[in-house]
């Protein structure tokens, strides 16, 4: 399978769309089929199935589309999002959040892994997705994805809006860090320890940074940060 995009950098496709070219014998499973905006090939080469993720959506089934080659399809990406293609070779240890997975090729096996009760409460996810086999998966993210090295004892703190995947055996808690002022002015963080690395999206929007760059005066910015409810009084 070949992938085409307006720009290609190291397996990352920072574009509004991606074109998948399937040869005879190729097959890809698209987990968000509503993002397929164009298809060229025999109609019978698309097969949609209801997919039950072991109780993750007990009252709501998800549809997965399997497309077989020879065919060509165009997948639209959400505005501001990037497609990152990862080649897998064997049993992977990472647990992915389902909503970030766009597709996986034939030969990849997707397994839903029940989280521990503690992690379930913290992440509000009953299961996470784990992959095995050989092939390619497509992950969508806000901006690029970076591999953040974890330590088995010293914790890493990762913004809850930025974490895409973490190792199966990692320990994860909801937390903040820093002194009193720092902990008051940050989003919740995942406190993670473990072996291996976590995948983090680095395109998280920051409305306060945009406001800062737009040209507010220094005094007004300081008053917003220091005075209680300063964001309301000093607009």
ZIWOFEN-V40851 format. One record per run of one state. SS is the DSSP state (H for helix, E for strand, C for the rest). FROM is the first residue (numbers start at 1). LEN is the number of residues. Records with the same first field share a line. If there is no record, write none. Layout:
SS->FROM-LEN + FROM-LEN
This chain:
C->1-1 + 5-4 + 10-2 + 14-3 + 23-4 + 31-2 + 41-2 + 52-10 + 69-2 + 77-4 + 90-4 + 97-1 + 106-2 + 115-2 + 124-3 + 143-2 + 150-6 + 160-3 + 168-3 + 176-4 + 185-4 + 194-3 + 202-5 + 214-4 + 227-3 + 234-2
E->2-3 + 9-1 + 12-2 + 17-6 + 27-4 + 36-5 + 46-6 + 62-7 + 71-6 + 81-9 + 94-3 + 101-5 + 108-7 + 127-16 + 145-5 + 156-4 + 163-5 + 171-5 + 189-5 + 197-5
H->33-3 + 43-3 + 98-3 + 117-7 + 180-5 + 207-7 + 218-9 + 230-4
